[in-house]
Amino acid sequence: MNIKVQCACGAKYSFEVEPLEGRMPFAVNCPTCQADGTEAANQLIAEALASERTANPKLRVHVAAPVDPVAAPPPFPQAPARGRAMQQLAQERRQWRLVVWLTCAAALLVAAFLGGWAWLAFVGSKPRQDFALKVPGAPSSWRTAFLDAHTILLVNPDRATAHDLAAGRDLWSTALSEKPSAETEGPAPQVFQDKDSLWICLGTRVVRLQAQSGAILKTIPVAGQFQSFTPAAAGILVVSSTDETTRLAMQIDLATGEASTREITVPRAEKRAMPNELPPNVQPTAGVLLSQALEEQKFNKPLDAMSSEFFSAGENLVELRVRLLEPKVVWLQAIKPRGPSQLNGNTTASTSVADVEEEVFNDIKRSQTGGVKGIDESLYEVRLRRWLGAQPTEWTGRVSGVPVFFPLKTVDLLVAGKRLSVFDKQNRELFNATLSYAVNDRFQPAHWDRRSVPAVEAGNALYFFDEGVLTSFALPDGAVRWRITSIGITKVSFDDHGLLYVDSSTAAPEDIQYSEQITFEKAAPVLLKVDPQSGKILWQAQQMGQECFLSGKFLYTASVQQGGVALVNGLAEALNAGTREGRVYFRIYRLDPLTGKSLWEFHREEAPAELDFCQNRFLVRFGNDLQDWKFIDF
């Protein structure tokens, strides 16, 4: 029987049913509102049965009841509740729709995450230019640096300016000279930042500015001829001279800004001429004699017989006074001796063209220079004069080799040849040690920038390096904790987590002696990460920059390399032709401090005049073009 029911909600539904005793054998519900429609269905069944009886009357036969009572049949099993089934079906549909929606939402979130990660990895985390400015005047007269992560300082002899990178405007601009900017040229001022102050040395005066406002707090004149400006943790040392034997040592207290000046008489600087003759291991070839004649004192250059230098050693003022006692120059072979020639008539197709070219160029250079280098092993008297009060406290000793002095936080270093002497701030010698090699030429007086030091002090340890070995000394007794052999070390520095980074190279020990050897395959730069407690090398990265820079959690390296044709460069080096033609390749790498792997690379075909890093930014100046670059990092 087909039953059609109309619910009170207006919905209509129908179904087939076989009535049981004139009624529904199971319950029904509206599929739309779930209202019970069983009674309505029963009424429709009753109406249908009544209509059927009226249309087709039947003969009724009465059968007498049996004598013996018959047991009633068991009740008809009740069918499952159709309403509950439909309710369950609707609930399952809702749950399925919820699962579908959640799955889609999760897929969208994953897609958004992957898209964001891909954008950050390939676009957002790479540096992009955030600010650019063309500075006027001579490029050599500018000094630029970060004041903080959002502010840069631009200084020339005429003006100091603080520029807000976030706001895109100057915070302040302070005139340092009465001359117009277009007329002002000269050497770049020296700048030192101390907490809330900026100290700018202009040669004739030192100007103190308030870092926040640029207001001039104090101007300190520099009397005499300016010689050096040396900032330290407690104060600034400015040395000038009024004549050849008079020095004015002005010490500026950073806390108070007060300046005190000492007039110190120093001995007259002297040179000791060496015999104008060739070293015993140099053959007097025509090329060598001609080179000696064209370049006066090519081999036997005069030695400093008397010199005096001043250093700021924390709160101390130290004078290094040196006097030559016995001159002695040792000549070492700087180019490898000739071996079996590649040009002996037995060259084959397998003979390396580079080997032949290197042999020819080294022969040319040997004929021009003699292939030797002089090592100054003269005997010198050293007087360390340290002003702890009105009069200096002196330490006097004799050393072999040119002495150099390096002040550190709690100790000071005197290095001469292969000897290291360590002093406390009271001028007492704590210990001395014999080095494996001399320090790099960049730390010798003729090349030293008065800022870099072949050592770093941390905790109760001194980490000192010569050209081939990094040694950790315990302070104050000088006990050796560990050593690392690496040829070509140029710098050591600590990060914020107390781990040590070492700039070195893949050079071999013979590269130190044969420093003038022409070779097309140069030693590659290497950066080492070292555990300062044990001396264990945690990782090393090759070909990732020549010098590392640490700023917060970020690790950078940078390198500048001369390009060009190897044949042309080798010939220029052999003939001492000076500047070589070819492009300059400048690169910055950002490295992962945990692994040493490169995260990105920035490159330009120009050497920068200045480079500075601050967190996730770097400031680079190419001539007059100043650029600020940044990247996203979390």
Secondary structure as UniProt FT lines:
FT   STRAND          2..6
FT   TURN            8..9
FT   STRAND          12..16
FT   TURN            21..22
FT   TURN            31..33
FT   HELIX           38..55
FT   HELIX           82..119
FT   HELIX           120..124
FT   STRAND          128..134
FT   HELIX           139..141
FT   STRAND          143..148
FT   TURN            149..150
FT   STRAND          151..155
FT   STRAND          159..164
FT   TURN            165..168
FT   STRAND          169..175
FT   HELIX           181..183
FT   STRAND          190..194
FT   TURN            195..196
FT   STRAND          197..201
FT   STRAND          205..210
FT   TURN            211..213
FT   STRAND          216..221
FT   STRAND          225..231
FT   STRAND          235..243
FT   TURN            244..245
FT   STRAND          246..253
FT   TURN            254..256
FT   STRAND          259..265
FT   STRAND          270..272
FT   TURN            280..281
FT   HELIX           286..294
FT   TURN            296..297
FT   STRAND          303..313
FT   TURN            314..315
FT   STRAND          316..326
FT   STRAND          329..333
FT   TURN            342..343
FT   TURN            349..350
FT   HELIX           353..369
FT   TURN            370..371
FT   STRAND          372..376
FT   STRAND          379..387
FT   STRAND          392..400
FT   STRAND          403..407
FT   STRAND          411..416
FT   TURN            417..418
FT   STRAND          419..424
FT   TURN            425..426
FT   STRAND          429..434
FT   HELIX           441..443
FT   TURN            445..447
FT   STRAND          455..458
FT   TURN            459..460
FT   STRAND          461..465
FT   STRAND          469..474
FT   TURN            475..477
FT   STRAND          480..485
FT   STRAND          491..494
FT   TURN            496..497
FT   STRAND          500..505
FT   HELIX           510..513
FT   TURN            514..516
FT   STRAND          525..530
FT   TURN            532..534
FT   STRAND          537..542
FT   STRAND          547..551
FT   TURN            552..553
FT   STRAND          554..562
FT   HELIX           566..574
FT   TURN            575..576
FT   STRAND          584..591
FT   TURN            593..595
FT   STRAND          598..604
FT   STRAND          610..614
FT   TURN            615..616
FT   STRAND          617..622
FT   TURN            623..624
FT   STRAND          625..630
//
